[in-house]
């Protein structure tokens, strides 16, 4: 597996490991408890990382065969 594709594991790891360390109400981040803000950030990071993987994948740069 390519190194760039290992990035896909980071948001999942953040969602699974983060609650063990960030399960508290204070501090508030943008009006949300810390854990909720962390999970929202991991969700946004998932979209950004998947877009990065898609853009850097050489299979997506090949021209499509038309009929």
mmCIF file of the N, C-alpha and C atoms, coordinates in Angstrom:
data_MODEL
# 
_entry.id   MODEL 
# 
loop_
_atom_site.group_PDB 
_atom_site.id 
_atom_site.type_symbol 
_atom_site.label_atom_id 
_atom_site.label_alt_id 
_atom_site.label_comp_id 
_atom_site.label_asym_id 
_atom_site.label_entity_id 
_atom_site.label_seq_id 
_atom_site.pdbx_PDB_ins_code 
_atom_site.Cartn_x 
_atom_site.Cartn_y 
_atom_site.Cartn_z 
_atom_site.occupancy 
_atom_site.B_iso_or_equiv 
_atom_site.pdbx_formal_charge 
_atom_site.auth_seq_id 
_atom_site.auth_comp_id 
_atom_site.auth_asym_id 
_atom_site.auth_atom_id 
_atom_site.pdbx_PDB_model_num 
ATOM 1   N N  . UNK A 1 1  ? 0.847   -1.169 0.000   1.00 0.00 ? 1  UNK A N  1 
ATOM 2   C CA . UNK A 1 1  ? 0.000   0.000  0.000   1.00 0.00 ? 1  UNK A CA 1 
ATOM 3   C C  . UNK A 1 1  ? 0.896   1.237  0.000   1.00 0.00 ? 1  UNK A C  1 
ATOM 4   N N  . UNK A 1 2  ? 0.459   2.245  -0.712  1.00 0.00 ? 2  UNK A N  1 
ATOM 5   C CA . UNK A 1 2  ? 1.250   3.467  -0.802  1.00 0.00 ? 2  UNK A CA 1 
ATOM 6   C C  . UNK A 1 2  ? 1.198   4.241  0.519   1.00 0.00 ? 2  UNK A C  1 
ATOM 7   N N  . UNK A 1 3  ? 2.250   4.983  0.729   1.00 0.00 ? 3  UNK A N  1 
ATOM 8   C CA . UNK A 1 3  ? 2.348   5.749  1.972   1.00 0.00 ? 3  UNK A CA 1 
ATOM 9   C C  . UNK A 1 3  ? 1.221   6.770  2.102   1.00 0.00 ? 3  UNK A C  1 
ATOM 10  N N  . UNK A 1 4  ? 0.834   7.399  1.001   1.00 0.00 ? 4  UNK A N  1 
ATOM 11  C CA . UNK A 1 4  ? -0.226  8.419  1.067   1.00 0.00 ? 4  UNK A CA 1 
ATOM 12  C C  . UNK A 1 4  ? -1.561  7.795  1.479   1.00 0.00 ? 4  UNK A C  1 
ATOM 13  N N  . UNK A 1 5  ? -1.773  6.528  1.153   1.00 0.00 ? 5  UNK A N  1 
ATOM 14  C CA . UNK A 1 5  ? -3.030  5.887  1.508   1.00 0.00 ? 5  UNK A CA 1 
ATOM 15  C C  . UNK A 1 5  ? -3.105  5.539  2.997   1.00 0.00 ? 5  UNK A C  1 
ATOM 16  N N  . UNK A 1 6  ? -1.967  5.480  3.652   1.00 0.00 ? 6  UNK A N  1 
ATOM 17  C CA . UNK A 1 6  ? -1.977  5.259  5.101   1.00 0.00 ? 6  UNK A CA 1 
ATOM 18  C C  . UNK A 1 6  ? -2.560  6.459  5.839   1.00 0.00 ? 6  UNK A C  1 
ATOM 19  N N  . UNK A 1 7  ? -2.636  7.606  5.155   1.00 0.00 ? 7  UNK A N  1 
ATOM 20  C CA . UNK A 1 7  ? -3.253  8.783  5.770   1.00 0.00 ? 7  UNK A CA 1 
ATOM 21  C C  . UNK A 1 7  ? -4.724  8.545  6.101   1.00 0.00 ? 7  UNK A C  1 
ATOM 22  N N  . UNK A 1 8  ? -5.353  7.651  5.374   1.00 0.00 ? 8  UNK A N  1 
ATOM 23  C CA . UNK A 1 8  ? -6.770  7.372  5.609   1.00 0.00 ? 8  UNK A CA 1 
ATOM 24  C C  . UNK A 1 8  ? -7.014  6.807  7.004   1.00 0.00 ? 8  UNK A C  1 
ATOM 25  N N  . UNK A 1 9  ? -6.005  6.245  7.623   1.00 0.00 ? 9  UNK A N  1 
ATOM 26  C CA . UNK A 1 9  ? -6.162  5.673  8.964   1.00 0.00 ? 9  UNK A CA 1 
ATOM 27  C C  . UNK A 1 9  ? -6.129  6.741  10.057  1.00 0.00 ? 9  UNK A C  1 
ATOM 28  N N  . UNK A 1 10 ? -5.578  7.911  9.759   1.00 0.00 ? 10 UNK A N  1 
ATOM 29  C CA . UNK A 1 10 ? -5.438  8.939  10.795  1.00 0.00 ? 10 UNK A CA 1 
ATOM 30  C C  . UNK A 1 10 ? -6.774  9.431  11.370  1.00 0.00 ? 10 UNK A C  1 
ATOM 31  N N  . UNK A 1 11 ? -7.766  9.799  10.549  1.00 0.00 ? 11 UNK A N  1 
ATOM 32  C CA . UNK A 1 11 ? -9.027  10.245 11.163  1.00 0.00 ? 11 UNK A CA 1 
ATOM 33  C C  . UNK A 1 11 ? -9.725  9.143  11.959  1.00 0.00 ? 11 UNK A C  1 
ATOM 34  N N  . UNK A 1 12 ? -9.667  7.922  11.472  1.00 0.00 ? 12 UNK A N  1 
ATOM 35  C CA . UNK A 1 12 ? -10.291 6.821  12.217  1.00 0.00 ? 12 UNK A CA 1 
ATOM 36  C C  . UNK A 1 12 ? -9.581  6.617  13.547  1.00 0.00 ? 12 UNK A C  1 
ATOM 37  N N  . UNK A 1 13 ? -8.276  6.695  13.527  1.00 0.00 ? 13 UNK A N  1 
ATOM 38  C CA . UNK A 1 13 ? -7.519  6.581  14.768  1.00 0.00 ? 13 UNK A CA 1 
ATOM 39  C C  . UNK A 1 13 ? -7.857  7.732  15.712  1.00 0.00 ? 13 UNK A C  1 
ATOM 40  N N  . UNK A 1 14 ? -8.000  8.922  15.162  1.00 0.00 ? 14 UNK A N  1 
ATOM 41  C CA . UNK A 1 14 ? -8.359  10.069 15.990  1.00 0.00 ? 14 UNK A CA 1 
ATOM 42  C C  . UNK A 1 14 ? -9.716  9.915  16.638  1.00 0.00 ? 14 UNK A C  1 
ATOM 43  N N  . UNK A 1 15 ? -10.663 9.330  15.897  1.00 0.00 ? 15 UNK A N  1 
ATOM 44  C CA . UNK A 1 15 ? -12.005 9.132  16.451  1.00 0.00 ? 15 UNK A CA 1 
ATOM 45  C C  . UNK A 1 15 ? -12.037 8.020  17.491  1.00 0.00 ? 15 UNK A C  1 
ATOM 46  N N  . UNK A 1 16 ? -11.153 7.043  17.343  1.00 0.00 ? 16 UNK A N  1 
ATOM 47  C CA . UNK A 1 16 ? -11.152 5.933  18.292  1.00 0.00 ? 16 UNK A CA 1 
ATOM 48  C C  . UNK A 1 16 ? -10.314 6.204  19.541  1.00 0.00 ? 16 UNK A C  1 
ATOM 49  N N  . UNK A 1 17 ? -9.201  6.911  19.382  1.00 0.00 ? 17 UNK A N  1 
ATOM 50  C CA . UNK A 1 17 ? -8.282  7.134  20.500  1.00 0.00 ? 17 UNK A CA 1 
ATOM 51  C C  . UNK A 1 17 ? -8.572  8.452  21.218  1.00 0.00 ? 17 UNK A C  1 
ATOM 52  N N  . UNK A 1 18 ? -9.030  9.452  20.486  1.00 0.00 ? 18 UNK A N  1 
ATOM 53  C CA . UNK A 1 18 ? -9.275  10.780 21.053  1.00 0.00 ? 18 UNK A CA 1 
ATOM 54  C C  . UNK A 1 18 ? -10.177 10.806 22.266  1.00 0.00 ? 18 UNK A C  1 
ATOM 55  N N  . UNK A 1 19 ? -11.309 10.088 22.267  1.00 0.00 ? 19 UNK A N  1 
ATOM 56  C CA . UNK A 1 19 ? -12.201 10.137 23.429  1.00 0.00 ? 19 UNK A CA 1 
ATOM 57  C C  . UNK A 1 19 ? -11.568 9.682  24.740  1.00 0.00 ? 19 UNK A C  1 
ATOM 58  N N  . UNK A 1 20 ? -10.568 8.836  24.689  1.00 0.00 ? 20 UNK A N  1 
ATOM 59  C CA . UNK A 1 20 ? -9.919  8.396  25.921  1.00 0.00 ? 20 UNK A CA 1 
ATOM 60  C C  . UNK A 1 20 ? -9.145  9.540  26.594  1.00 0.00 ? 20 UNK A C  1 
ATOM 61  N N  . UNK A 1 21 ? -8.687  10.490 25.794  1.00 0.00 ? 21 UNK A N  1 
ATOM 62  C CA . UNK A 1 21 ? -7.882  11.589 26.331  1.00 0.00 ? 21 UNK A CA 1 
ATOM 63  C C  . UNK A 1 21 ? -8.642  12.908 26.422  1.00 0.00 ? 21 UNK A C  1 
ATOM 64  N N  . UNK A 1 22 ? -9.706  13.063 25.657  1.00 0.00 ? 22 UNK A N  1 
ATOM 65  C CA . UNK A 1 22 ? -10.385 14.357 25.554  1.00 0.00 ? 22 UNK A CA 1 
ATOM 66  C C  . UNK A 1 22 ? -11.804 14.347 26.101  1.00 0.00 ? 22 UNK A C  1 
ATOM 67  N N  . UNK A 1 23 ? -12.169 13.396 26.916  1.00 0.00 ? 23 UNK A N  1 
ATOM 68  C CA . UNK A 1 23 ? -13.531 13.283 27.413  1.00 0.00 ? 23 UNK A CA 1 
ATOM 69  C C  . UNK A 1 23 ? -13.744 14.207 28.607  1.00 0.00 ? 23 UNK A C  1 
ATOM 70  N N  . UNK A 1 24 ? -13.850 15.492 28.308  1.00 0.00 ? 24 UNK A N  1 
ATOM 71  C CA . UNK A 1 24 ? -14.170 16.486 29.339  1.00 0.00 ? 24 UNK A CA 1 
ATOM 72  C C  . UNK A 1 24 ? -14.999 17.600 28.726  1.00 0.00 ? 24 UNK A C  1 
ATOM 73  N N  . UNK A 1 25 ? -15.709 18.299 29.547  1.00 0.00 ? 25 UNK A N  1 
ATOM 74  C CA . UNK A 1 25 ? -16.571 19.369 29.061  1.00 0.00 ? 25 UNK A CA 1 
ATOM 75  C C  . UNK A 1 25 ? -15.765 20.639 28.836  1.00 0.00 ? 25 UNK A C  1 
ATOM 76  N N  . UNK A 1 26 ? -14.874 20.936 29.708  1.00 0.00 ? 26 UNK A N  1 
ATOM 77  C CA . UNK A 1 26 ? -14.047 22.145 29.582  1.00 0.00 ? 26 UNK A CA 1 
ATOM 78  C C  . UNK A 1 26 ? -12.730 21.783 28.945  1.00 0.00 ? 26 UNK A C  1 
ATOM 79  N N  . UNK A 1 27 ? -12.157 22.524 28.119  1.00 0.00 ? 27 UNK A N  1 
ATOM 80  C CA . UNK A 1 27 ? -12.541 23.833 27.611  1.00 0.00 ? 27 UNK A CA 1 
ATOM 81  C C  . UNK A 1 27 ? -13.584 23.708 26.507  1.00 0.00 ? 27 UNK A C  1 
ATOM 82  N N  . UNK A 1 28 ? -14.301 24.805 26.309  1.00 0.00 ? 28 UNK A N  1 
ATOM 83  C CA . UNK A 1 28 ? -15.271 24.876 25.235  1.00 0.00 ? 28 UNK A CA 1 
ATOM 84  C C  . UNK A 1 28 ? -14.561 25.373 23.980  1.00 0.00 ? 28 UNK A C  1 
ATOM 85  N N  . UNK A 1 29 ? -14.823 24.745 22.855  1.00 0.00 ? 29 UNK A N  1 
ATOM 86  C CA . UNK A 1 29 ? -14.236 25.129 21.569  1.00 0.00 ? 29 UNK A CA 1 
ATOM 87  C C  . UNK A 1 29 ? -15.388 25.483 20.639  1.00 0.00 ? 29 UNK A C  1 
ATOM 88  N N  . UNK A 1 30 ? -15.486 26.744 20.267  1.00 0.00 ? 30 UNK A N  1 
ATOM 89  C CA . UNK A 1 30 ? -16.571 27.237 19.419  1.00 0.00 ? 30 UNK A CA 1 
ATOM 90  C C  . UNK A 1 30 ? -17.947 26.880 19.981  1.00 0.00 ? 30 UNK A C  1 
ATOM 91  N N  . UNK A 1 31 ? -18.074 26.918 21.299  1.00 0.00 ? 31 UNK A N  1 
ATOM 92  C CA . UNK A 1 31 ? -19.333 26.638 21.961  1.00 0.00 ? 31 UNK A CA 1 
ATOM 93  C C  . UNK A 1 31 ? -19.642 25.159 22.140  1.00 0.00 ? 31 UNK A C  1 
ATOM 94  N N  . UNK A 1 32 ? -18.714 24.299 21.768  1.00 0.00 ? 32 UNK A N  1 
ATOM 95  C CA . UNK A 1 32 ? -18.914 22.856 21.900  1.00 0.00 ? 32 UNK A CA 1 
ATOM 96  C C  . UNK A 1 32 ? -17.947 22.311 22.943  1.00 0.00 ? 32 UNK A C  1 
ATOM 97  N N  . UNK A 1 33 ? -18.351 21.248 23.631  1.00 0.00 ? 33 UNK A N  1 
ATOM 98  C CA . UNK A 1 33 ? -17.389 20.594 24.522  1.00 0.00 ? 33 UNK A CA 1 
ATOM 99  C C  . UNK A 1 33 ? -16.197 20.087 23.717  1.00 0.00 ? 33 UNK A C  1 
ATOM 100 N N  . UNK A 1 34 ? -15.082 19.910 24.384  1.00 0.00 ? 34 UNK A N  1 
ATOM 101 C CA . UNK A 1 34 ? -13.841 19.546 23.712  1.00 0.00 ? 34 UNK A CA 1 
ATOM 102 C C  . UNK A 1 34 ? -13.975 18.261 22.891  1.00 0.00 ? 34 UNK A C  1 
ATOM 103 N N  . UNK A 1 35 ? -14.616 17.247 23.430  1.00 0.00 ? 35 UNK A N  1 
ATOM 104 C CA . UNK A 1 35 ? -14.743 15.977 22.714  1.00 0.00 ? 35 UNK A CA 1 
ATOM 105 C C  . UNK A 1 35 ? -15.575 16.133 21.443  1.00 0.00 ? 35 UNK A C  1 
ATOM 106 N N  . UNK A 1 36 ? -16.658 16.876 21.513  1.00 0.00 ? 36 UNK A N  1 
ATOM 107 C CA . UNK A 1 36 ? -17.486 17.084 20.329  1.00 0.00 ? 36 UNK A CA 1 
ATOM 108 C C  . UNK A 1 36 ? -16.725 17.863 19.265  1.00 0.00 ? 36 UNK A C  1 
ATOM 109 N N  . UNK A 1 37 ? -15.975 18.880 19.667  1.00 0.00 ? 37 UNK A N  1 
ATOM 110 C CA . UNK A 1 37 ? -15.167 19.640 18.719  1.00 0.00 ? 37 UNK A CA 1 
ATOM 111 C C  . UNK A 1 37 ? -14.102 18.744 18.079  1.00 0.00 ? 37 UNK A C  1 
ATOM 112 N N  . UNK A 1 38 ? -13.511 17.845 18.860  1.00 0.00 ? 38 UNK A N  1 
ATOM 113 C CA . UNK A 1 38 ? -12.511 16.908 18.329  1.00 0.00 ? 38 UNK A CA 1 
ATOM 114 C C  . UNK A 1 38 ? -13.130 15.994 17.280  1.00 0.00 ? 38 UNK A C  1 
ATOM 115 N N  . UNK A 1 39 ? -14.311 15.453 17.569  1.00 0.00 ? 39 UNK A N  1 
ATOM 116 C CA . UNK A 1 39 ? -14.962 14.548 16.625  1.00 0.00 ? 39 UNK A CA 1 
ATOM 117 C C  . UNK A 1 39 ? -15.393 15.271 15.353  1.00 0.00 ? 39 UNK A C  1 
ATOM 118 N N  . UNK A 1 40 ? -15.846 16.498 15.483  1.00 0.00 ? 40 UNK A N  1 
ATOM 119 C CA . UNK A 1 40 ? -16.190 17.295 14.295  1.00 0.00 ? 40 UNK A CA 1 
ATOM 120 C C  . UNK A 1 40 ? -14.931 17.558 13.473  1.00 0.00 ? 40 UNK A C  1 
ATOM 121 N N  . UNK A 1 41 ? -13.835 17.865 14.137  1.00 0.00 ? 41 UNK A N  1 
ATOM 122 C CA . UNK A 1 41 ? -12.569 18.084 13.442  1.00 0.00 ? 41 UNK A CA 1 
ATOM 123 C C  . UNK A 1 41 ? -12.087 16.833 12.727  1.00 0.00 ? 41 UNK A C  1 
ATOM 124 N N  . UNK A 1 42 ? -12.260 15.680 13.346  1.00 0.00 ? 42 UNK A N  1 
ATOM 125 C CA . UNK A 1 42 ? -11.874 14.419 12.691  1.00 0.00 ? 42 UNK A CA 1 
ATOM 126 C C  . UNK A 1 42 ? -12.747 14.153 11.474  1.00 0.00 ? 42 UNK A C  1 
ATOM 127 N N  . UNK A 1 43 ? -14.016 14.506 11.539  1.00 0.00 ? 43 UNK A N  1 
ATOM 128 C CA . UNK A 1 43 ? -14.903 14.318 10.403  1.00 0.00 ? 43 UNK A CA 1 
ATOM 129 C C  . UNK A 1 43 ? -14.492 15.212 9.238   1.00 0.00 ? 43 UNK A C  1 
ATOM 130 N N  . UNK A 1 44 ? -14.171 16.459 9.529   1.00 0.00 ? 44 UNK A N  1 
ATOM 131 C CA . UNK A 1 44 ? -13.713 17.378 8.488   1.00 0.00 ? 44 UNK A CA 1 
ATOM 132 C C  . UNK A 1 44 ? -12.361 16.925 7.942   1.00 0.00 ? 44 UNK A C  1 
ATOM 133 N N  . UNK A 1 45 ? -11.488 16.455 8.809   1.00 0.00 ? 45 UNK A N  1 
ATOM 134 C CA . UNK A 1 45 ? -10.180 15.970 8.373   1.00 0.00 ? 45 UNK A CA 1 
ATOM 135 C C  . UNK A 1 45 ? -10.319 14.744 7.472   1.00 0.00 ? 45 UNK A C  1 
ATOM 136 N N  . UNK A 1 46 ? -11.315 13.900 7.722   1.00 0.00 ? 46 UNK A N  1 
ATOM 137 C CA . UNK A 1 46 ? -11.545 12.744 6.876   1.00 0.00 ? 46 UNK A CA 1 
ATOM 138 C C  . UNK A 1 46 ? -11.833 13.180 5.444   1.00 0.00 ? 46 UNK A C  1 
ATOM 139 N N  . UNK A 1 47 ? -12.681 14.174 5.279   1.00 0.00 ? 47 UNK A N  1 
ATOM 140 C CA . UNK A 1 47 ? -12.994 14.671 3.937   1.00 0.00 ? 47 UNK A CA 1 
ATOM 141 C C  . UNK A 1 47 ? -11.765 15.255 3.262   1.00 0.00 ? 47 UNK A C  1 
ATOM 142 N N  . UNK A 1 48 ? -10.994 16.020 3.990   1.00 0.00 ? 48 UNK A N  1 
ATOM 143 C CA . UNK A 1 48 ? -9.804  16.643 3.416   1.00 0.00 ? 48 UNK A CA 1 
ATOM 144 C C  . UNK A 1 48 ? -8.757  15.592 3.039   1.00 0.00 ? 48 UNK A C  1 
ATOM 145 N N  . UNK A 1 49 ? -8.560  14.607 3.876   1.00 0.00 ? 49 UNK A N  1 
ATOM 146 C CA . UNK A 1 49 ? -7.567  13.567 3.597   1.00 0.00 ? 49 UNK A CA 1 
ATOM 147 C C  . UNK A 1 49 ? -8.006  12.700 2.421   1.00 0.00 ? 49 UNK A C  1 
ATOM 148 N N  . UNK A 1 50 ? -9.290  12.372 2.343   1.00 0.00 ? 50 UNK A N  1 
ATOM 149 C CA . UNK A 1 50 ? -9.760  11.579 1.211   1.00 0.00 ? 50 UNK A CA 1 
ATOM 150 C C  . UNK A 1 50 ? -9.625  12.352 -0.098  1.00 0.00 ? 50 UNK A C  1 
ATOM 151 N N  . UNK A 1 51 ? -9.850  13.656 -0.062  1.00 0.00 ? 51 UNK A N  1 
ATOM 152 C CA . UNK A 1 51 ? -9.647  14.475 -1.260  1.00 0.00 ? 51 UNK A CA 1 
ATOM 153 C C  . UNK A 1 51 ? -8.177  14.500 -1.653  1.00 0.00 ? 51 UNK A C  1 
ATOM 154 N N  . UNK A 1 52 ? -7.299  14.593 -0.687  1.00 0.00 ? 52 UNK A N  1 
ATOM 155 C CA . UNK A 1 52 ? -5.860  14.584 -0.958  1.00 0.00 ? 52 UNK A CA 1 
ATOM 156 C C  . UNK A 1 52 ? -5.427  13.245 -1.563  1.00 0.00 ? 52 UNK A C  1 
ATOM 157 N N  . UNK A 1 53 ? -5.930  12.154 -1.032  1.00 0.00 ? 53 UNK A N  1 
ATOM 158 C CA . UNK A 1 53 ? -5.600  10.836 -1.570  1.00 0.00 ? 53 UNK A CA 1 
ATOM 159 C C  . UNK A 1 53 ? -6.115  10.710 -3.002  1.00 0.00 ? 53 UNK A C  1 
ATOM 160 N N  . UNK A 1 54 ? -7.313  11.187 -3.256  1.00 0.00 ? 54 UNK A N  1 
ATOM 161 C CA . UNK A 1 54 ? -7.880  11.125 -4.599  1.00 0.00 ? 54 UNK A CA 1 
ATOM 162 C C  . UNK A 1 54 ? -7.054  11.941 -5.585  1.00 0.00 ? 54 UNK A C  1 
ATOM 163 N N  . UNK A 1 55 ? -6.646  13.125 -5.182  1.00 0.00 ? 55 UNK A N  1 
ATOM 164 C CA . UNK A 1 55 ? -5.891  14.000 -6.082  1.00 0.00 ? 55 UNK A CA 1 
ATOM 165 C C  . UNK A 1 55 ? -4.484  13.491 -6.352  1.00 0.00 ? 55 UNK A C  1 
ATOM 166 N N  . UNK A 1 56 ? -3.887  12.793 -5.426  1.00 0.00 ? 56 UNK A N  1 
ATOM 167 C CA . UNK A 1 56 ? -2.518  12.317 -5.612  1.00 0.00 ? 56 UNK A CA 1 
ATOM 168 C C  . UNK A 1 56 ? -2.450  10.904 -6.191  1.00 0.00 ? 56 UNK A C  1 
ATOM 169 N N  . UNK A 1 57 ? -3.574  10.236 -6.345  1.00 0.00 ? 57 UNK A N  1 
ATOM 170 C CA . UNK A 1 57 ? -3.581  8.886  -6.893  1.00 0.00 ? 57 UNK A CA 1 
ATOM 171 C C  . UNK A 1 57 ? -3.355  8.939  -8.403  1.00 0.00 ? 57 UNK A C  1 
ATOM 172 N N  . UNK A 1 58 ? -2.312  8.297  -8.899  1.00 0.00 ? 58 UNK A N  1 
ATOM 173 C CA . UNK A 1 58 ? -2.024  8.360  -10.334 1.00 0.00 ? 58 UNK A CA 1 
ATOM 174 C C  . UNK A 1 58 ? -3.088  7.670  -11.187 1.00 0.00 ? 58 UNK A C  1 
ATOM 175 N N  . UNK A 1 59 ? -3.858  6.771  -10.640 1.00 0.00 ? 59 UNK A N  1 
ATOM 176 C CA . UNK A 1 59 ? -4.908  6.103  -11.409 1.00 0.00 ? 59 UNK A CA 1 
ATOM 177 C C  . UNK A 1 59 ? -5.990  7.083  -11.838 1.00 0.00 ? 59 UNK A C  1 
ATOM 178 N N  . UNK A 1 60 ? -6.138  8.176  -11.132 1.00 0.00 ? 60 UNK A N  1 
ATOM 179 C CA . UNK A 1 60 ? -7.154  9.169  -11.479 1.00 0.00 ? 60 UNK A CA 1 
ATOM 180 C C  . UNK A 1 60 ? -6.671  10.139 -12.544 1.00 0.00 ? 60 UNK A C  1 
ATOM 181 N N  . UNK A 1 61 ? -5.405  10.091 -12.914 1.00 0.00 ? 61 UNK A N  1 
ATOM 182 C CA . UNK A 1 61 ? -4.867  11.007 -13.909 1.00 0.00 ? 61 UNK A CA 1 
ATOM 183 C C  . UNK A 1 61 ? -4.890  10.439 -15.315 1.00 0.00 ? 61 UNK A C  1 
ATOM 184 N N  . UNK A 1 62 ? -5.110  9.137  -15.436 1.00 0.00 ? 62 UNK A N  1 
ATOM 185 C CA . UNK A 1 62 ? -5.128  8.529  -16.749 1.00 0.00 ? 62 UNK A CA 1 
ATOM 186 C C  . UNK A 1 62 ? -6.391  8.937  -17.503 1.00 0.00 ? 62 UNK A C  1 
ATOM 187 N N  . UNK A 1 63 ? -6.277  9.180  -18.806 1.00 0.00 ? 63 UNK A N  1 
ATOM 188 C CA . UNK A 1 63 ? -7.486  9.534  -19.565 1.00 0.00 ? 63 UNK A CA 1 
ATOM 189 C C  . UNK A 1 63 ? -8.447  8.358  -19.641 1.00 0.00 ? 63 UNK A C  1 
ATOM 190 N N  . UNK A 1 64 ? -9.726  8.671  -19.579 1.00 0.00 ? 64 UNK A N  1 
ATOM 191 C CA . UNK A 1 64 ? -10.734 7.629  -19.634 1.00 0.00 ? 64 UNK A CA 1 
ATOM 192 C C  . UNK A 1 64 ? -10.918 7.186  -21.078 1.00 0.00 ? 64 UNK A C  1 
ATOM 193 N N  . UNK A 1 65 ? -11.212 5.912  -21.240 1.00 0.00 ? 65 UNK A N  1 
ATOM 194 C CA . UNK A 1 65 ? -11.475 5.395  -22.570 1.00 0.00 ? 65 UNK A CA 1 
ATOM 195 C C  . UNK A 1 65 ? -12.929 5.667  -22.919 1.00 0.00 ? 65 UNK A C  1 
ATOM 196 N N  . UNK A 1 66 ? -13.127 6.298  -24.051 1.00 0.00 ? 66 UNK A N  1 
ATOM 197 C CA . UNK A 1 66 ? -14.483 6.625  -24.487 1.00 0.00 ? 66 UNK A CA 1 
ATOM 198 C C  . UNK A 1 66 ? -14.984 5.633  -25.513 1.00 0.00 ? 66 UNK A C  1 
ATOM 199 N N  . UNK A 1 67 ? -16.306 5.614  -25.759 1.00 0.00 ? 67 UNK A N  1 
ATOM 200 C CA . UNK A 1 67 ? -16.876 4.677  -26.742 1.00 0.00 ? 67 UNK A CA 1 
ATOM 201 C C  . UNK A 1 67 ? -16.569 5.079  -28.162 1.00 0.00 ? 67 UNK A C  1 
# 
